[in-house]
Amino acid sequence: HTAIRLQPNSRLTIVEDHRGKGGFWKNRLSHIRVEEGAHLVHIRIQEDSDRAVYTQNTEIEVMKGGTYEAIALYTGAKMSRNQVHVRLMEPGAACHINGVSLMRGEQHTDTTILVEHLAPHCESNQNMRTILDDRAHGVFQGKIHVHQPAQKTDGYQLSKALLLSEGAEMDTKPE
């Protein structure tokens, strides 16, 4: 379990590097709060062994004028699941979520993102890329929920996949 709280008007870059050998299950939970005017760049690299299971749940709150920026690269694990839930709490909050999954063999990757616009004048971007070879399987589920008070908001979502073999499969469910 990781908890990160940026103070008002601060800037921080965090790099998480997940690597492991053998068979195991890594189950992570992160709580992040970006206060007013703060900016967090969150880089996550996951290259666990082909026998590992990697699950990650990330909960983020972004306050007035704050920005959460995520960059993820997933290349490992037999099965990896990344769940992200962002709440844009106050006017001017923003999040940018970018990710690439490179899967091969029998690997399975699953990315689920929910961005909630709870206040007006917020911005969100989701840009996910998946490259699959052999019999690899990818899943992307993305949702942007604009609540009634969140007028004049901007939400963008894109998921692209490249299948390098006939046995590769990608399931995409944008909302």
C-alpha positions as CSV (number, residue, x, y, z in Angstrom):
1,H,0.0,0.0,0.0
2,T,1.4,3.4,-1.0
3,A,0.0,6.8,0.0
4,I,1.1,10.0,-1.8
5,R,0.0,13.5,-1.0
6,L,1.3,16.5,-2.8
7,Q,1.2,19.8,-0.9
8,P,-0.3,22.9,-2.7
9,N,1.7,24.2,-5.6
10,S,4.4,21.4,-5.3
11,R,5.8,19.3,-8.2
12,L,6.9,15.7,-8.0
13,T,8.0,13.0,-10.4
14,I,7.8,9.4,-9.1
15,V,9.2,6.4,-11.0
16,E,8.0,2.9,-10.0
17,D,10.0,0.0,-11.4
18,H,8.5,-3.4,-10.9
19,R,10.6,-6.5,-11.8
20,G,10.6,-10.0,-10.4
21,K,11.6,-13.5,-11.3
22,G,9.7,-16.7,-10.7
23,G,6.0,-17.3,-9.9
24,F,4.3,-14.9,-7.5
25,W,1.4,-12.5,-7.1
26,K,2.1,-8.8,-6.6
27,N,-1.1,-7.0,-5.4
28,R,-0.6,-3.2,-5.0
29,L,-2.9,-0.4,-3.8
30,S,-2.0,3.3,-4.2
31,H,-3.8,6.3,-2.9
32,I,-2.8,9.7,-4.4
33,R,-4.0,13.2,-3.6
34,V,-2.8,16.1,-5.7
35,E,-3.6,19.4,-3.8
36,E,-4.4,22.8,-5.3
37,G,-1.9,23.8,-8.0
38,A,0.3,20.7,-7.6
39,H,1.6,18.6,-10.4
40,L,2.5,14.9,-10.2
41,V,4.2,12.9,-12.9
42,H,3.8,9.2,-12.1
43,I,5.8,6.8,-14.2
44,R,5.2,3.0,-13.8
45,I,7.3,0.3,-15.4
46,Q,6.2,-3.3,-14.9
47,E,8.5,-6.2,-16.2
48,D,7.7,-9.1,-14.0
49,S,8.3,-12.7,-15.1
50,D,6.0,-14.6,-17.4
51,R,4.9,-16.7,-14.5
52,A,3.9,-13.8,-12.3
53,V,0.5,-12.1,-11.6
54,Y,0.5,-8.3,-11.2
55,T,-2.6,-6.4,-9.9
56,Q,-2.6,-2.7,-9.2
57,N,-5.4,-0.5,-8.0
58,T,-4.7,3.3,-8.0
59,E,-7.1,5.8,-6.5
60,I,-6.4,9.5,-7.3
61,E,-8.0,12.8,-6.2
62,V,-7.0,16.0,-7.9
63,M,-7.9,19.4,-6.4
64,K,-8.3,22.9,-7.9
65,G,-5.7,23.5,-10.6
66,G,-3.8,20.3,-9.9
67,T,-2.5,17.9,-12.5
68,Y,-2.0,14.1,-12.3
69,E,0.1,12.8,-15.2
70,A,0.6,9.0,-15.6
71,I,3.0,7.2,-18.0
72,A,2.9,3.4,-17.8
73,L,4.8,0.6,-19.6
74,Y,3.7,-3.0,-19.1
75,T,5.8,-5.8,-20.7
76,G,5.7,-8.6,-18.1
77,A,3.6,-11.0,-16.1
78,K,1.4,-13.9,-17.2
79,M,-1.5,-11.7,-16.1
80,S,-1.5,-8.0,-15.3
81,R,-4.5,-5.9,-14.3
82,N,-4.3,-2.2,-13.7
83,Q,-7.3,-0.3,-12.3
84,V,-7.2,3.4,-12.1
85,H,-9.9,5.6,-10.6
86,V,-9.5,9.4,-10.9
87,R,-11.7,12.0,-9.3
88,L,-11.4,15.6,-10.5
89,M,-12.7,17.2,-7.4
90,E,-12.5,21.0,-8.0
91,P,-12.5,23.4,-11.0
92,G,-9.4,23.3,-13.2
93,A,-8.2,19.8,-12.1
94,A,-6.6,17.7,-14.8
95,C,-5.4,14.2,-15.5
96,H,-3.5,12.7,-18.4
97,I,-3.2,8.9,-18.4
98,N,-0.8,7.4,-21.1
99,G,0.1,3.7,-21.3
100,V,1.7,1.1,-23.5
101,S,1.4,-2.7,-23.1
102,L,3.7,-5.0,-25.0
103,M,2.4,-8.6,-24.6
104,R,3.5,-11.9,-26.2
105,G,3.1,-15.6,-25.7
106,E,0.1,-16.4,-23.4
107,Q,0.3,-13.1,-21.5
108,H,-2.9,-11.2,-20.6
109,T,-3.1,-7.5,-19.8
110,D,-6.2,-5.7,-18.5
111,T,-6.5,-1.9,-18.1
112,T,-9.6,-0.4,-16.5
113,I,-9.9,3.4,-16.1
114,L,-12.6,5.5,-14.6
115,V,-12.3,9.3,-14.6
116,E,-15.0,11.2,-12.7
117,H,-15.4,14.9,-13.6
118,L,-17.0,16.3,-10.4
119,A,-16.4,20.0,-10.9
120,P,-16.6,22.4,-13.9
121,H,-13.6,23.3,-16.1
122,C,-11.7,20.1,-15.7
123,E,-9.8,18.1,-18.3
124,S,-8.9,14.4,-18.7
125,N,-7.0,12.5,-21.4
126,Q,-6.7,8.7,-21.7
127,N,-4.3,7.4,-24.4
128,M,-3.6,3.7,-24.3
129,R,-1.7,1.6,-26.8
130,T,-1.5,-2.2,-26.8
131,I,0.8,-4.4,-29.0
132,L,0.0,-8.1,-28.9
133,D,1.9,-11.1,-30.4
134,D,1.4,-14.9,-30.4
135,R,-1.7,-15.7,-28.3
136,A,-1.5,-12.7,-26.0
137,H,-4.8,-11.1,-24.9
138,G,-5.5,-7.4,-24.1
139,V,-8.4,-5.7,-22.5
140,F,-9.1,-2.0,-22.2
141,Q,-12.2,-0.6,-20.4
142,G,-12.3,3.2,-20.1
143,K,-15.0,5.4,-18.8
144,I,-15.4,9.2,-18.4
145,H,-18.2,10.2,-16.1
146,V,-19.2,13.8,-16.2
147,H,-21.4,14.6,-13.2
148,Q,-24.1,17.3,-13.5
149,P,-22.2,20.1,-11.9
150,A,-19.1,19.5,-14.1
151,Q,-20.1,21.8,-16.9
152,K,-17.5,23.1,-19.5
153,T,-15.4,20.1,-19.0
154,D,-13.2,18.2,-21.6
155,G,-12.7,14.5,-21.6
156,Y,-10.8,12.6,-24.2
157,Q,-10.2,8.8,-24.6
158,L,-8.3,6.8,-27.1
159,S,-7.3,3.1,-27.2
160,K,-5.3,1.6,-30.1
161,A,-4.1,-1.9,-30.6
162,L,-1.7,-3.6,-33.0
163,L,-2.2,-7.4,-33.4
164,L,1.0,-9.0,-34.7
165,S,-0.4,-12.5,-35.1
166,E,-3.7,-14.2,-35.9
167,G,-3.8,-15.7,-32.3
168,A,-3.6,-12.3,-30.6
169,E,-6.8,-10.8,-29.3
170,M,-7.9,-7.3,-28.0
171,D,-11.1,-6.4,-26.3
172,T,-11.9,-2.6,-26.0
173,K,-14.9,-1.1,-24.2
174,P,-14.9,2.7,-24.2
175,E,-17.6,4.5,-22.3
